[in-house]
Amino acid sequence: MSKHIYPLLIAQFLSAFADNAILFTVIALVMQSAQPAGWYIPAMQSVFLIAFVVLAPWVGTFADSHAKSRVLIIANLIKAAGASLLLLKVEPLIAYCLVGVGAALYSPAKYGILPELAGHDGLVKANSWIEGSTILAILTGMVVGAKVADYSINWALSGTVVLFLISAATTLFLPARVSRAPVTGSKILLFYREVRSFLTSPRSRFAVLGASLFWAAAACVRVIIIAWAPLVLLSHNASDIANLTLFLAIGIIVGSALVPHLIPLEHLRRARIPAYAMAAMIMGLSFTQDLWSARVVLLLMGTAGGMFIVPINAALQELGQQSIGSGGAVAMQNFFQNAAMLLSVGSYTLAASQQVGPIAALLGLGGLLFAATFWVVLRLPDSAVATSRQ
């Protein structure tokens, strides 16, 4: 792999660290205020995700028709602007939406640049490193962000602005290559044609739908835990919830490290096994009654999730580079997975308003993930054909 993978890892770590520090800073802000936390935190999650869905037709083609390293800089500056608005006491729903715009632009450039740096043989390994560093950033960002926010919201937000700027500066060490010529015409029509073209392959459909299932479940688990932890474990501040989620993040790091040896691109169908295990762990969390049992279940859940999502991402990037462009493929993935996340979080919010408790929600979510994975795998070919031939 190219030596440029290292500055990408550093830049991605800093940006993801700041992303999660902001999230738990907002959670702390809501928990310390008179805002109705029952609906406000899911709303915060939703406004962040909306940017990925609305901007999907534009961000992928923008990343593919410009140097992805420079797109990463622009995206970090947008995130820094959103964090600055939070610091200036602008309505959090508006400011956090701007952070989501930066994240929507950042994602296709981050994943789209990997095939340019790693090539076919190193792509799963590069994804493993990226996912591992991302989850390490989530792990440290949410814990440090929550602790600093419990002490001072302003200090936490100021730190995230600085980190976004450092991440942008680090990205200057990446090569500035343009993979495709700029496209003309309606980006919405182009996006529609790209979606139709890309989803003709069973492996492509499995990659897109599989990633959507993972992130929908992950987003819903994160929101449910905010209600579940105070009810079952009597946790009542952002730091307690962050410390609990820490074990989920550690598990994803473990799964990301194990998966290159277990699920190569040529055997993508194997990804169904950790998906089923993740569903079982989500349901298992509803039966836990003490802190350490919850930590163990979250660790196993994260390990299964890491083993599921890493080969899915690698397959999507390579298939995208061979067809509609890696940036376009990631933007399309973001569209589907964030629409799925909006649906899952919205469904939980509706269920909570109808007095459905977090324990019943975990059981329902795990069952739905198991059934949806079974349905998606039915449409994946049995033969272990190399990805490059699909």
C-alpha positions as CSV (number, residue, x, y, z in Angstrom):
1,M,0.0,0.0,0.0
2,S,1.0,3.6,-0.6
3,K,2.8,5.5,2.2
4,H,0.0,8.1,1.9
5,I,-2.3,5.8,3.8
6,Y,-0.7,7.1,7.0
7,P,-1.6,10.8,6.7
8,L,-5.1,9.6,5.7
9,L,-5.3,7.6,8.9
10,I,-4.2,10.5,11.0
11,A,-6.5,13.0,9.3
12,Q,-9.5,10.5,9.5
13,F,-8.7,9.8,13.2
14,L,-8.8,13.5,14.1
15,S,-11.9,14.3,12.1
16,A,-13.8,11.2,13.5
17,F,-12.6,12.1,17.0
18,A,-14.1,15.6,16.6
19,D,-17.3,14.2,15.1
20,N,-18.0,12.1,18.2
21,A,-16.8,14.7,20.6
22,I,-19.5,17.0,19.1
23,L,-22.2,14.3,19.4
24,F,-21.6,13.7,23.1
25,T,-21.2,17.5,23.7
26,V,-24.6,18.0,22.2
27,I,-26.0,15.1,24.4
28,A,-24.4,16.8,27.4
29,L,-25.9,20.1,26.4
30,V,-29.4,18.6,26.1
31,M,-29.1,16.7,29.4
32,Q,-27.9,19.8,31.2
33,S,-30.7,22.0,29.8
34,A,-34.5,22.1,30.0
35,Q,-34.9,20.7,26.5
36,P,-37.3,17.8,26.2
37,A,-34.5,15.1,25.8
38,G,-37.1,12.4,24.9
39,W,-37.5,13.8,21.4
40,Y,-34.6,16.3,21.1
41,I,-31.7,13.8,20.9
42,P,-33.4,11.7,18.2
43,A,-34.1,14.9,16.3
44,M,-30.4,15.9,16.6
45,Q,-29.5,12.5,15.1
46,S,-32.0,13.0,12.3
47,V,-30.9,16.5,11.2
48,F,-27.3,15.1,10.9
49,L,-28.5,12.2,8.7
50,I,-30.7,14.3,6.5
51,A,-27.7,15.9,4.8
52,F,-26.4,12.5,3.6
53,V,-29.8,11.7,2.0
54,V,-30.5,15.1,0.4
55,L,-26.9,15.7,-0.9
56,A,-26.2,12.2,-2.2
57,P,-26.7,13.1,-5.9
58,W,-24.0,15.8,-5.6
59,V,-21.3,14.8,-3.1
60,G,-20.3,11.6,-4.9
61,T,-19.8,13.2,-8.3
62,F,-18.1,16.2,-6.6
63,A,-15.6,13.8,-4.9
64,D,-14.9,11.9,-8.2
65,S,-14.5,15.0,-10.4
66,H,-12.1,16.8,-7.9
67,A,-9.0,15.7,-6.0
68,K,-10.4,13.7,-3.1
69,S,-7.7,15.0,-0.8
70,R,-8.8,18.6,-1.4
71,V,-12.5,17.6,-0.9
72,L,-11.5,16.2,2.5
73,I,-10.1,19.7,3.4
74,I,-13.4,21.4,2.3
75,A,-15.5,19.0,4.3
76,N,-13.4,19.5,7.4
77,L,-13.8,23.3,7.1
78,I,-17.6,22.9,6.8
79,K,-17.6,20.7,10.0
80,A,-15.5,23.4,11.8
81,A,-18.0,26.0,10.8
82,G,-20.8,23.9,12.2
83,A,-19.0,23.5,15.5
84,S,-18.3,27.2,15.6
85,L,-22.0,27.9,15.3
86,L,-22.6,25.7,18.3
87,L,-20.0,27.6,20.1
88,L,-21.8,30.9,19.2
89,K,-25.1,29.5,20.7
90,V,-26.8,29.1,17.4
91,E,-29.8,26.7,17.6
92,P,-28.1,23.2,17.9
93,L,-30.5,21.6,15.3
94,I,-29.2,24.1,12.7
95,A,-25.6,24.0,13.7
96,Y,-25.4,20.2,13.9
97,C,-27.1,20.0,10.5
98,L,-24.1,21.9,9.0
99,V,-21.8,19.5,10.6
100,G,-23.8,16.8,8.9
101,V,-23.3,18.6,5.5
102,G,-19.5,18.4,6.1
103,A,-19.7,14.7,7.0
104,A,-21.8,13.9,3.9
105,L,-19.1,15.5,1.7
106,Y,-16.3,13.9,3.7
107,S,-17.4,10.3,3.5
108,P,-17.3,9.6,-0.3
109,A,-13.9,11.3,-0.5
110,K,-12.5,9.3,2.5
111,Y,-13.6,5.9,1.2
112,G,-13.3,6.8,-2.4
113,I,-9.6,7.6,-2.1
114,L,-8.8,4.2,-0.6
115,P,-8.8,2.2,-3.9
116,E,-6.4,4.9,-5.3
117,L,-4.0,4.4,-2.4
118,A,-4.3,0.6,-1.7
119,G,-5.2,-1.3,-4.9
120,H,-7.1,-4.6,-5.0
121,D,-4.8,-6.7,-2.9
122,G,-4.6,-4.2,0.0
123,L,-8.1,-2.8,-0.1
124,V,-9.6,-5.0,2.7
125,K,-6.5,-4.4,4.8
126,A,-6.8,-0.6,4.2
127,N,-10.5,-0.7,5.1
128,S,-9.6,-2.6,8.3
129,W,-7.1,0.1,9.2
130,I,-9.5,2.9,8.4
131,E,-12.4,1.2,10.3
132,G,-10.1,0.5,13.2
133,S,-8.8,4.0,13.4
134,T,-12.3,5.4,13.0
135,I,-13.6,3.3,15.9
136,L,-10.6,4.2,18.0
137,A,-11.4,7.8,17.3
138,I,-15.1,7.2,18.2
139,L,-13.9,5.4,21.4
140,T,-11.6,8.2,22.5
141,G,-13.7,11.1,21.1
142,M,-16.9,10.1,22.8
143,V,-15.2,9.5,26.2
144,V,-13.0,12.6,26.1
145,G,-15.7,14.7,24.5
146,A,-18.3,13.7,27.1
147,K,-15.9,14.3,30.1
148,V,-14.8,17.7,28.8
149,A,-18.4,18.6,28.0
150,D,-19.6,17.7,31.5
151,Y,-16.9,20.2,32.7
152,S,-17.3,22.9,30.0
153,I,-19.4,22.9,26.8
154,N,-17.4,25.8,25.4
155,W,-14.0,24.0,25.9
156,A,-15.4,20.9,24.3
157,L,-16.6,22.8,21.2
158,S,-13.4,24.8,20.9
159,G,-11.4,21.6,20.9
160,T,-13.4,20.1,18.1
161,V,-12.9,23.2,15.9
162,V,-9.1,23.0,16.4
163,L,-9.2,19.2,15.6
164,F,-11.1,19.8,12.4
165,L,-8.6,22.4,11.3
166,I,-5.6,20.1,12.1
167,S,-7.2,17.3,10.2
168,A,-7.6,19.6,7.2
169,A,-3.9,20.6,7.3
170,T,-2.8,16.9,7.6
171,T,-4.8,16.1,4.4
172,L,-2.4,18.4,2.5
173,F,0.1,15.5,2.6
174,L,-2.2,13.3,0.4
175,P,-1.7,13.3,-3.4
176,A,-4.1,15.6,-5.4
177,R,-5.4,13.3,-8.2
178,V,-8.6,13.7,-10.1
179,S,-10.1,10.2,-11.0
180,R,-12.8,11.4,-13.4
181,A,-13.7,14.3,-15.6
182,P,-16.5,16.6,-14.4
183,V,-19.9,15.5,-15.4
184,T,-22.6,17.8,-17.0
185,G,-26.3,17.7,-16.8
186,S,-28.7,17.0,-14.0
187,K,-27.0,15.4,-11.0
188,I,-30.3,14.0,-9.8
189,L,-30.9,12.2,-13.1
190,L,-27.3,11.0,-13.2
191,F,-27.6,9.7,-9.6
192,Y,-30.7,7.8,-10.5
193,R,-29.0,6.2,-13.6
194,E,-26.0,5.3,-11.5
195,V,-28.1,3.7,-8.8
196,R,-30.0,1.6,-11.5
197,S,-26.7,0.6,-13.1
198,F,-24.9,-0.2,-9.9
199,L,-27.7,-2.3,-8.4
200,T,-27.9,-4.7,-11.4
201,S,-25.2,-6.9,-9.8
202,P,-26.2,-9.2,-6.9
203,R,-22.9,-8.4,-5.1
204,S,-23.6,-4.7,-5.4
205,R,-27.1,-5.0,-4.0
206,F,-25.7,-7.1,-1.1
207,A,-23.0,-4.5,-0.4
208,V,-25.5,-1.6,-0.4
209,L,-28.3,-3.3,1.5
210,G,-25.9,-4.9,3.9
211,A,-24.2,-1.6,4.8
212,S,-27.7,0.0,5.2
213,L,-28.8,-2.7,7.6
214,F,-25.6,-2.3,9.7
215,W,-25.8,1.4,10.0
216,A,-29.6,1.5,10.6
217,A,-29.1,-1.0,13.5
218,A,-26.1,0.9,14.8
219,A,-27.9,4.3,14.8
220,C,-31.0,2.8,16.5
221,V,-28.9,1.0,19.2
222,R,-27.1,4.2,20.0
223,V,-30.4,6.1,20.5
224,I,-32.0,3.2,22.4
225,I,-29.0,3.0,24.8
226,I,-29.5,6.7,25.8
227,A,-33.0,5.6,27.1
228,W,-32.0,2.1,28.2
229,A,-29.0,2.9,30.3
230,P,-30.8,5.3,32.8
231,L,-33.7,2.8,33.1
232,V,-31.7,-0.4,33.6
233,L,-28.2,0.7,34.8
234,L,-29.2,4.0,36.4
235,S,-26.8,6.0,34.3
236,H,-27.7,9.7,34.2
237,N,-25.0,11.7,32.4
238,A,-23.1,11.8,29.1
239,S,-19.9,10.3,30.6
240,D,-21.7,7.2,31.9
241,I,-23.3,6.6,28.5
242,A,-20.0,7.2,26.7
243,N,-18.2,4.8,29.0
244,L,-20.8,2.1,28.2
245,T,-20.6,2.7,24.4
246,L,-16.8,2.4,24.8
247,F,-17.2,-1.4,24.8
248,L,-19.2,-1.4,21.6
249,A,-16.4,0.6,20.0
250,I,-13.6,-1.7,21.3
251,G,-15.6,-4.7,19.8
252,I,-15.7,-3.1,16.4
253,I,-11.9,-2.5,16.5
254,V,-11.4,-6.2,17.3
255,G,-13.8,-7.3,14.5
256,S,-12.1,-5.0,12.0
257,A,-8.7,-6.5,12.9
258,L,-9.9,-10.1,12.6
259,V,-11.9,-9.9,9.4
260,P,-9.2,-9.6,6.7
261,H,-8.1,-13.2,7.5
262,L,-11.7,-14.5,7.6
263,I,-13.7,-12.8,4.9
264,P,-11.8,-11.9,1.8
265,L,-13.6,-10.2,-1.1
266,E,-13.9,-13.5,-2.9
267,H,-16.1,-14.9,-0.1
268,L,-18.4,-12.0,0.6
269,R,-21.3,-14.3,1.4
270,R,-19.5,-15.1,4.7
271,A,-20.4,-11.7,6.0
272,R,-23.9,-13.0,6.8
273,I,-22.5,-14.9,9.8
274,P,-21.4,-11.9,11.9
275,A,-24.6,-10.1,10.8
276,Y,-26.7,-12.9,12.4
277,A,-24.4,-12.7,15.5
278,M,-24.9,-8.9,15.7
279,A,-28.7,-9.4,15.7
280,A,-28.5,-12.0,18.5
281,M,-26.3,-9.7,20.6
282,I,-28.8,-6.8,20.2
283,M,-31.6,-9.0,21.5
284,G,-29.2,-10.3,24.2
285,L,-28.7,-6.8,25.5
286,S,-32.3,-6.5,26.4
287,F,-31.9,-9.4,29.0
288,T,-28.9,-7.8,30.8
289,Q,-29.5,-6.4,34.2
290,D,-26.0,-5.3,35.4
291,L,-23.1,-3.1,34.1
292,W,-20.6,-5.8,33.3
293,S,-23.1,-8.1,31.5
294,A,-24.0,-5.1,29.3
295,R,-20.3,-4.4,28.6
296,V,-19.7,-8.0,27.5
297,V,-22.7,-8.1,25.3
298,L,-21.8,-4.7,23.7
299,L,-18.2,-5.9,23.1
300,L,-19.5,-9.0,21.3
301,M,-22.0,-6.9,19.4
302,G,-19.3,-4.6,18.2
303,T,-17.0,-7.5,17.2
304,A,-19.7,-9.0,15.0
305,G,-20.5,-5.5,13.6
306,G,-16.9,-4.9,12.7
307,M,-16.6,-8.2,10.9
308,F,-19.8,-7.5,9.0
309,I,-19.2,-4.0,7.8
310,V,-15.4,-4.1,6.8
311,P,-15.7,-6.5,3.8
312,I,-19.0,-4.9,2.8
313,N,-17.3,-1.5,2.5
314,A,-14.3,-3.0,0.7
315,A,-16.6,-4.7,-1.9
316,L,-18.6,-1.5,-2.4
317,Q,-15.5,0.6,-3.1
318,E,-13.9,-1.8,-5.6
319,L,-17.2,-2.4,-7.4
320,G,-17.8,1.4,-7.5
321,Q,-14.3,2.1,-8.8
322,Q,-14.9,-0.4,-11.6
323,S,-18.3,1.1,-12.6
324,I,-19.7,4.5,-11.4
325,G,-16.7,5.7,-9.5
326,S,-15.7,5.0,-6.0
327,G,-16.9,8.3,-4.7
328,G,-20.2,7.9,-6.4
329,A,-20.6,4.4,-5.0
330,V,-20.0,5.6,-1.5
331,A,-22.4,8.6,-1.9
332,M,-25.0,6.1,-3.1
333,Q,-24.3,3.9,-0.1
334,N,-24.6,6.9,2.1
335,F,-28.0,7.7,0.6
336,F,-29.4,4.2,1.3
337,Q,-27.8,3.7,4.7
338,N,-28.7,7.1,6.0
339,A,-32.3,6.8,4.7
340,A,-32.3,3.5,6.5
341,M,-30.9,5.2,9.7
342,L,-33.6,7.9,9.4
343,L,-36.3,5.2,9.1
344,S,-35.0,3.2,12.0
345,V,-34.5,6.2,14.4
346,G,-37.8,7.6,13.3
347,S,-39.5,4.3,13.9
348,Y,-38.0,4.1,17.4
349,T,-39.0,7.7,18.2
350,L,-42.6,6.9,17.1
351,A,-42.6,3.7,19.1
352,A,-41.2,5.5,22.2
353,S,-44.0,8.1,21.9
354,Q,-46.5,5.1,22.0
355,Q,-44.9,4.0,25.3
356,V,-42.8,1.2,23.8
357,G,-39.9,0.8,26.2
358,P,-36.2,0.4,25.3
359,I,-36.1,-3.3,26.3
360,A,-38.9,-4.2,23.9
361,A,-37.3,-1.9,21.2
362,L,-34.0,-3.9,21.5
363,L,-35.8,-7.2,21.0
364,G,-37.7,-5.9,18.0
365,L,-34.6,-4.4,16.4
366,G,-32.6,-7.6,16.8
367,G,-35.4,-9.6,15.3
368,L,-35.8,-7.3,12.3
369,L,-32.0,-7.3,11.6
370,F,-32.0,-11.1,11.6
371,A,-34.9,-11.3,9.2
372,A,-33.6,-8.6,6.9
373,T,-30.2,-10.2,6.7
374,F,-31.8,-13.5,5.8
375,W,-33.8,-11.8,3.1
376,V,-30.8,-10.0,1.6
377,V,-28.5,-13.1,1.6
378,L,-31.1,-15.1,-0.3
379,R,-30.3,-12.9,-3.3
380,L,-26.6,-13.3,-3.2
381,P,-25.0,-16.0,-5.4
382,D,-23.6,-19.1,-3.7
383,S,-20.5,-19.2,-5.8
384,A,-17.3,-17.6,-4.6
385,V,-16.6,-15.6,-7.7
386,A,-14.0,-12.9,-7.5
387,T,-15.4,-9.4,-7.1
388,S,-13.6,-8.2,-10.2
389,R,-15.6,-10.6,-12.3
390,Q,-19.0,-9.5,-11.0
